[in-house]
Amino acid sequence: MRLNEYPIMIFGCGNVIMGDDGYGPAVVDRLNSRYVLPDGLQAVDVGTCVREYLFDYLLMEEGRPRKIIILDAVDFPDRSPGEVFQILPAQIPAKKIHDFSLHQFPTVNLLQELEQNTGIEVLILAAQIEYIPEEISPGLSPAMAKAVTVACEKISQILSLNVKRGDLL
């Protein structure tokens, strides 16, 4: 299968040299190294370049995934460090669109367009940061390191539901 032929894509967004911003890539690394991913799924560390994939999917006529899971670190004031939670593109508050982390928008708009115009289901599995350093400082905080494990388990649950529904077959 080529990259654009996977029914489910998982994208880990983030900058691994900027503390908790490396959550998405850390989850993808854990999924690829410690889990047996089902056929029809690919987990990719996209760093800070998820937009290129989203633009491609928006423009494609065929070969789009049916589901995209985005993993990214966020900074929401009402969440606790390391908290992992699901949100849909439509649930991102308007006032947060410009500071939500998915590596600078128009990504939120692209996610919404993908859902509305292509039928791709989009899920964002976010984790609340403890800190993002002002200078290069690789490594996750203890709270975010725990969030990686939680996120992998949540993805495992999501995928088992997909397999039961036949989405990957």
N, C-alpha and C positions, 0 to 999 in steps of 0.2 A: 504494500500500500504506500502511496505517496502521502505526504503530509496533509494535502487537501482532501484525502479520501477517508479520513477517520471520522466515524459518526460522532464521537465525543472527543473534545479537545480540552485539556487542562493547561492553563497558562499561569505560570508563576511570575508575577511582576515584582520588581524591586531591585535595589542596588545593594549588593552584598557587602560593599565596603562602607556602608552608611548605617551601621547598627541594626535596629529593628526593621529598617526598610528592606532587609534581606529575607523577610518572612516568606514571601512567595517562592523565590528560588530554593529556600531551605525545604519547603514542603515538597516541591517537585523532586529535589534530590532524594529526600527520604522515600517518596513514593517509588521512584525508579530503582532505588538500591535495596529496599526492604520489602516491597510488596510485589506480588505477581499481578500485573495489570492485565485485564481481559483484552482479548483481541478486539480491535475496533476502537481502541482508546490510545491516545498519546498524551503524555505529560511533558511539557516543554518549559524550560527556563527561558523566558523572553527578556529578562533584565528590564530595561526601561523602554523596550521597543514593541509593545503589544499592538500599537496602532497599525503597524505594517500588516500584521495578520488580519486585523479587523477590516482594514480597507480592502484587502484581497477578498475576504469573504463577502463583503458588501457588493463587490463588482463581479464575482463569479456567477456564472449561470448554472453550473453543475459542480458536484463534489464538495459542497459545503457540509460542515458538521451539522448534526441535529441539535447538539447541545455544546455550550462552551461554559467552562467553569473558570472563573478568574480568581486567583489568589493574590491578595494584596494587603499591605499594612495600611491602617487608617488612623486618624487622630480625631476621634469624636469625644467631646467633653463629657458625655454621659456614660461612657464605657470604662471598664477597668482594664488596666494593662494585662495583656495576654488573653483577653476575652475574644473568643472566636464566634462569629455570628454570620448568618446569611442575609444578604440583601439582594434585591432585584434592582436593575437600573432605574425603574420608575420610582423606587423607594428612596433614592438618594435625594435628600432635601435640596431644594433649589439653592438655598444659601450655601450649601456644601459643594456644589458642583465645581467651583473654582479651586477649592482647597482639598477635595477628596483626592487621595494619593495616586490613582491609577495612571500616573506618570504623564500627567498634564493633558488636559482635555483640549480637543474635542472628543476624547475617548468615551465619556458618558454619552454624548450625543450619538457616537458611532454604535455603542451598545444598544441604545434605544432604537436606532434605525435598523440594526440587524434583526432585532426582535420583530419590529413592525413590518419591515419590508421583505424579510427573507424567511421568517418563521423559525429562525434559530432560537432555541431556548437559552437564555443567558442567566447564569447564577454567579453572584459574587460571594466568595467565602472570605470575609475580611477578618483581620485580627487587630485589636487595639494596641498601638505602640506604647511602650514605656518611655522610650526616648529615641530621638534621631539626633546623632551628634552633628555639631557644626563643622567638624573636620573629619577626614577619613578615619574611621574606626570600625574595622570589621568585627562581626560577631553580634549575636543576638543577646538581649537581656535575658535573665532567668525566666521571666514571665513569658517572653516571646518564644523561648526555646520550648517551654511546655505547650505553647499554642501550636507549635509545629506538630506535635504528637496528637493533639486534639483535632487539628485540621485533617490529618491523615485518617483518623478514625471516622470523622464526619464524611469524608470523601468515600471511604470504604462503605459506609452506610448508604450514601447516595447511589453509588455504583451497584450495590446489591439490589436496590430497588429497580434500577434500570435493567439489570439482567433479568430479574423476575418479570418485568413488563415486556421483555424481548427487544428492548431498544438497541442492544448491541448485536443482535443476531442478523 
